[in-house]
Amino acid sequence: MNMISPVPDAETLCRQATAFLDTGRPGAARPLLAAARTLDDTIPTLVLAEVRLALLDGALIQAIEQLDRALITNPSHAGLRKCRADVRYGIGDWEGAARDAAEAVVAQPSDADAKARLGTALLELGYIKEAIACMQEALAAAPNLVGCREALARALEAAGDIEAADRVLTDGLARGPANVTLFNAAIMLNLRRRDFVQAVAQAEQAVLAGIADATTFALRGHASCSLGQHDQAVQAYQEALKLAPEDQHIRHLAAAHGMTSEGRRAPADYVRHAFDAYAGRFDAHLASLGYAIPSLIADVVARHPKIAGGNALGPVLDLGCGTGLVAMALGDLPLGPFTGIDLSPNMLAEAERKRLYATLREADIIEDLSTQSSQWPLIVAADVVCYFGDLKGLMHGISRCLAPEGWFVFSIETLLPDRDGVLPGNGDWALLRQGRYAHTHDYVYDCISEADLRIAQNDRCVIRREAGADVPGLLLTITPVAA
Ligand SMILES: C[S@@+](CC[C@H](N)C(=O)[O-])C[C@H]1O[C@@H](n2cnc3c(N)ncnc32)[C@H](O)[C@@H]1O
């Protein structure tokens, strides 16, 4: 007897396609989805699978449009809402993500995934208490939501409850299975609270569990370096480099430990990554290190002949403005408007909150200076030049952008000889283990004069305290030669 095999319905085809997508076989999923579409092009499973394919193809707009259309006919479908929340979250539309996740929670109040998404989006929007409540509910129902656990720890840390953040991560690690995201979050938390011994111990556990990735080894390197264990730090960076040879952050730290040749400046990716992670606690941490460069700059600027004569000085360009500490320090002087530029979006977001800058721009200092047409009466750079080894490009950029009698006020870290009296690095500058560059005074003076600038004022200063010792530097005021 001839058996006619039943033609699968659209839903079955979509489920098979989804299974192929789950196992990383998009090529096998495509024809099934095309067949399903000819049978019924309205079912949510089809839309969800097609959106996944579109995202794999980088067709973001197409994915969003498809979700928008599907949600018009199916506005309460929790799966579609969660999917659009993810896409919106991915493009930084936190508000849209929170709205969709909230609709998904309304549609399915017991859905832990939806609550986790809502909590994560609320955290990005700065609603920390609400985010914590949401994510705690989600984790109570589904303790293995790793991303949610990691975000809850961040939220608790942002709320100042570091012990609770630590408990959330430790609890996740104890539940297993071993997860590198949780290990890295726990190590990072311990680095931030300066428990370097615990950070090393956790990195070793991750290695023993066979899940350590490049980030784990780089964090291990940082912890060992902070404990003064240079050899262990070098080993850890070697492992990190093996796993991620092209990672700019790791390459820069490896160079800082003498393992690869030094770059002429800190790579943009390194700066962005390091300061994005630091932004939330930057102001409090710098205050604890006795960081006073912004107020020292304010003292210098207060003596500017125009200001001393009771006149306004005009616009200020703050290079590497970070969280805006310089604009705060200069706030009482007749200056402005302020323009701040920085590579780190999170540092810029903190500066934005202070509402002291008319313009904030995410840009690289050297590139920005080379394309500007403005001539500034005052440019400042507090604790920023230490992210450049070679200073020639920077000084030429400054020379281009300073008004004829303009001032550039900036700090540098002094390059000191080692215990044997030898200058590290190339004799002009060296990349130190913390990832910053220090310079000899003679080199800085040469770069200044080569760029047709001259020194108007030169003061020795302490940049900050580090490991119980002062970090020595200079606070320089320079101006065009013709002035
Ligand atoms: C130590 S923080 C100092 C922030 C601020 N000037 C202050 O005194 O508080 C250094 C800042 O310079 C920024 N930065 C470093 N290199 C940069 C570059 N090439 N272009 C733009 N910003 C840079 C970092 O992102 C960071 O915000």
PDBQT file of the ligand as one rigid body, heavy atoms in Angstrom, charges set to zero:
ROOT
HETATM    1  C1  LIG A 501      42.389  59.675  33.822  1.00  0.00    +0.000 C 
HETATM    2  S1  LIG A 501      40.994  60.173  32.910  1.00  0.00    +0.000 S 
HETATM    3  C2  LIG A 501      40.980  61.922  33.223  1.00  0.00    +0.000 C 
HETATM    4  C3  LIG A 501      39.600  62.516  33.002  1.00  0.00    +0.000 C 
HETATM    5  C4  LIG A 501      39.506  64.016  33.282  1.00  0.00    +0.000 C 
HETATM    6  N1  LIG A 501      40.373  64.781  32.428  1.00  0.00    +0.000 N 
HETATM    7  C5  LIG A 501      39.796  64.293  34.733  1.00  0.00    +0.000 C 
HETATM    8  O1  LIG A 501      40.784  64.949  35.032  1.00  0.00    +0.000 OA
HETATM    9  O2  LIG A 501      39.004  63.838  35.580  1.00  0.00    +0.000 OA
HETATM   10  C6  LIG A 501      41.575  60.102  31.237  1.00  0.00    +0.000 C 
HETATM   11  C7  LIG A 501      40.459  60.325  30.216  1.00  0.00    +0.000 C 
HETATM   12  O3  LIG A 501      41.056  60.526  28.940  1.00  0.00    +0.000 OA
HETATM   13  C8  LIG A 501      40.298  59.818  27.973  1.00  0.00    +0.000 C 
HETATM   14  N2  LIG A 501      41.204  59.532  26.846  1.00  0.00    +0.000 N 
HETATM   15  C9  LIG A 501      42.396  58.897  26.874  1.00  0.00    +0.000 A 
HETATM   16  N3  LIG A 501      42.934  58.863  25.641  1.00  0.00    +0.000 NA
HETATM   17  C10 LIG A 501      42.073  59.506  24.819  1.00  0.00    +0.000 A 
HETATM   18  C11 LIG A 501      42.078  59.821  23.431  1.00  0.00    +0.000 A 
HETATM   19  N4  LIG A 501      43.083  59.423  22.633  1.00  0.00    +0.000 N 
HETATM   20  N5  LIG A 501      41.042  60.518  22.926  1.00  0.00    +0.000 NA
HETATM   21  C12 LIG A 501      39.994  60.890  23.716  1.00  0.00    +0.000 A 
HETATM   22  N6  LIG A 501      39.944  60.622  25.037  1.00  0.00    +0.000 NA
HETATM   23  C13 LIG A 501      40.969  59.944  25.585  1.00  0.00    +0.000 A 
HETATM   24  C14 LIG A 501      39.815  58.590  28.703  1.00  0.00    +0.000 C 
HETATM   25  O4  LIG A 501      38.702  58.003  28.083  1.00  0.00    +0.000 OA
HETATM   26  C15 LIG A 501      39.516  59.145  30.085  1.00  0.00    +0.000 C 
HETATM   27  O5  LIG A 501      38.193  59.594  30.187  1.00  0.00    +0.000 OA
ENDROOT
TORSDOF 0
